């Protein structure tokens, strides 16, 4: 005996769509203002004013400024995590062609930086202002995103085809340090001097690749 069929999902009404569009406007305005002034200096009323919503009207969309920050940073963390997973799967997995997959991950990360620089700035500065639940989710997503990169990096051969002994980044602990360092390099891009966007993408990609596969300095 089968159960009753599940009800069809309700199609969004024009009102639903308008509310979603306005919510997206508010999130974009919040990211811009928080990137410029910091979470503590921005009021919910300031965000609403940027898109023509009065202070009381803001509470139809967000109960607090903290809820808004939680949504912003959980969303960008999910975007990076899910997008990184898709890059690896699209390239046939980390073992298929690790070098090509690593380059694809670099390009993906830079694409997010270029299209969402305000969110990257807010994440870099205001992570500590998240609610405990959102902080836990963001850090979990970030750790898994890092490990996705590490899984690929430890399979990349050295420039001469060196394997485990010749490529220092193939040691997992060192690979993790390299990935974190490269994220620091790339995530600083919103604070860089003005530079043509297309050329900036290429420059950042070259720098990230070089940093990930840089020779290890001899111990002294």
N, C-alpha and C positions, 0 to 999 in steps of 0.2 A: 504494500500500500504506500503510495507516495504522498508526501505532504502537499499542502495547498501551494499553488504557485506564488512566488514572491511578487509583491506589487511592483508595477513598473515605477522607475524613478521619476519623480515629478520634474517636469521641464521647468527651468528657471523662467520666471515672468520678467516683463520689462522692468518692473520695480526691483526684482532681485538683481538684475543685471546692472541697473543704475546704482544700487547700493554697493555692489561689488566694485564697480568702477570708481565710486567715490572713496571707498575704503583703500583702493590701490593708490589713488591720488594722495590720501592722507599718509600712507606709508612712505611714499616717495618724498613728500614734503618733510616728514619726520626725519628720514635718513639724511636729507640735505641739511636741515637745520642742526641736527646732532653732530654731523660731520664738521660743520663750521664752528659750532659753539660748545659742543659737549652735552651729554645727557642732562647733567645737573642744571645747566643754564637755560634749557628749553622748557617752556610751559606747554601744557596741552592746548591752551588757548592760542598760543603762537602758531602751533601747527594747524589748528582749525582756520585761523585767519588767513593763512597762506592759500587756502582753497575756498575761502568764502563761507566758512561755517562758524557760527557763533560758539562761544564757550560751552553753553549748555547743550548745544546740538552735537558736540563732540562725543558726549556720553552715549549717544545712540550707536556709536561705532566702537568705542573703546572705553572700558571702565576706568582706566588710569593710564598714565604715561608709561608705567612699568609694563603693563600688558602690551602696549604698542612696541616697546623695545624688545620684549620677549619674542613677539611675532617676527620682527625684523631679523633678529639674529638667528633664531631657529630656522627661518626660511633660507637665509643665505648659507647656513651650514648644511642644510638638507640638499640645497642646490649643488654645492660642491661635492658632497658625498655621493649623491645619486648620479651626478654627471660624471664623476671619476669612475664609478662602477660601470657606467655605460661605455665610456671610452675603452676600458680594458676589455669588456665583452665584445665590443665592435671590432677591436683589433685581434680577436681570436684568443684572448687570454694572455696573461703575462709571459707565458712560456713560448708563444708563437714567434714573435719577433720583439724581444724586450726593448731593444733600442728604439724601434719605431713606436712602440707603445709609450715609452717614456717621453718621446718628443710630442706625441699626441696629448699626453697628460699636461705637459708644459703649455702647449697651445691652448688647451681647454682652460687651464687656470688663468692664463693671461686674458683670454676672452671674457671671463667673469670679472676680472679686475678692471678691464677697460669699460665694460658696460655697467658695472655696479661699483664705481669707486667710492661713493659715499658710504655704502654698506660696509665695505672693507675697512674704511677709516673708523666707523662706529664700532665695528667688531674689535678692532685693534685697541681702541681706547676705553670702551665702556662695557667690556665683558663682565667686569666685576659688579656691575649694576643690575645684572639679570636676577630674576627670582631664582630660588634654589632649584626648582624643578626644571626651569629653562636652562639654567647653568649646567645642570647634569646632562641634559639632552644635547646641548651644544658641544660640550666637551667629549661626550661619547661619539658624536658624529665626527668631530675633528680627529679624534684618535684613530677611528676606522679609516678616515680619508688618508691620514698619514701612512697607515699600514698598507693601504692600497698602493701608494707610491713605493714604499719599501719593498713590497712583494715583487714589483717590476725591477727596481734598481738593482737588487741583489742578483739578478739574472743577466745583467748587462756585462758583456765582456769588455776588457781593456782595449785600447786603441790597436794593439798588436794581436788581438785575439786571446789575450791572457785570460785565464780562468780564475779559479778561486784564489790561487796564490799570488797572481799578478795584479789583481784589481782590488784595491783596499775597500772600495765601497760594497764589495760583496759580503763583507762581514755585517750582519744585520744591525748590530748596535751602532756601528759607524754610519751605515746607510740611513738610519733613523736621524742621526745628528745632521747629516747632509740635507735630508729632506726638510727638516725644521729650519735649517739655515737658509735654504733656498726660498721657503715660504716667507721668511723675514725679508729677504731681498725683494721678492716680487710684491709682497703686500705693502712695501714702502712706496710703490709707484704713484699713489695718489698725491704724495708729498713732493714728487720730483718737479724740477723746473719744466715749463712748457716745452713740448717737443712734438713734432708731427706724429700723430697716432700710429700710422702705418709703420713708420721707422721705429717708434718706441716698441711696438710688438716684436719686431725682429731683433732689436737690441736686447730686450728682456729675455727672449727665448735663447739667444746665444749665451748670455750671461748665466742663465739658469743651467743650461746644459754644461757649460764649462765648470760651474761650481759643483754640480752633482758628481762629475767625473774628474775632479781635480786630483792630482797626485797627492798622496799623503806625505806630510813633511817628516823628514827623518827625526827620530828622537835624539835629543842632545844631552 
